[in-house]
């Protein structure tokens, strides 16, 4: 009797996973997971799907032209579309991990655009990056292979924040179907204070935090952009980024804004860091608001899928938690919390015995996204 029950259960799972739309999507999601793990020797999804097409594309907002890679499924469309926003990405579009991601999404039946920004490649975050994300979305939704009703963003790190900012933009906001957020920042001001003080705020207290060297560099470059004088920017880059101390004469030559920026990253307390930011020129404070998803969260109409990781050293996980709490409940499609990733790096999933619960949580999260757009 037990054997018959087991066989019946197995048969039921087989029928569900192969003959129902939900089961097929779940099965493909499971096959897709190894494509996300760097160094994984196998990509089982390749055994059951045909190779997608990959092409170099350009898109423009009328003033600036950007480049990207477009991955299209081999089957007839129209397909769901995903703009993959990688944020500050030193790897480049040709990196194996990025190619595997693009190909994996296309094998899942999704047209994936992976756009590239020179500013982000050079670790610069500007208001123009929102235009970049908006233009990428408009390009993808206009492709003949794509169903414009099922287009959204998959953001990683800073790309998550830019994706949500684009979803707030009046040019596309009412059409963005979903935003997948993994480890973004919610408030740029809070991020800069966290980097400067090596702390973040948690339930009214400051918690020690050691930012990754990339985050440290990007935050300093961003703060240096707040300074108008080119001579100041050169000195501050040498002092803060290159870590070469300034002479007394060089420090004395800094403008008031330049002196504030240097003080910000020279052992400022959290209270003093907030005072310094409040003393910056209005243009600098306005830019921080423009580049903060927290500023206009009420404009979001897309469904939001959130992932965060408590061990994140690039961006404090508390940003994701705060956004999740303040987002309209009707828009929060799913929030999955992890503790084994190094930011959005899935290297640790290479040991499935130790991380099986995390893999299962990741699978359920990814499947939830694909189920909603299939």
Buried (B, 14 or more C-beta within 10 A) or exposed (E): EEEEEEEEEEEEEEEBBEEEEEBBBBBBBBBBBBBBBEEBEEBBBBEEBEEBEBEEBEBEBEEBEBBBBBBBBEEEBBBBBBBBBBBBBEEEBEBEBBBBBBBBBBBBBBBBBBBBBEBBBEBBBBEBBBBBBBBBBBBBBEBEBBBBEBBBBBBBBBBBBBBBBBBBBEBBBEBBBBBBBBBBBBBBBBBBBBBBBBBBBBEEEBEEBEBBEBBBBBBBBBBBBBBEBEEBBEBBBBBBBEEEEBEEEBBEBBEEBBBBBBBBBEEBEBEBBBBBBEEBBEEBBEBBEBBBBBBBBEBBBBBBBBBBBEEBBBBBBBBBBBBBEEBEEEBBBBBBBBBBBBBBBBEBBBEEEEBEEBBEBBBEBBBBBBEBBB
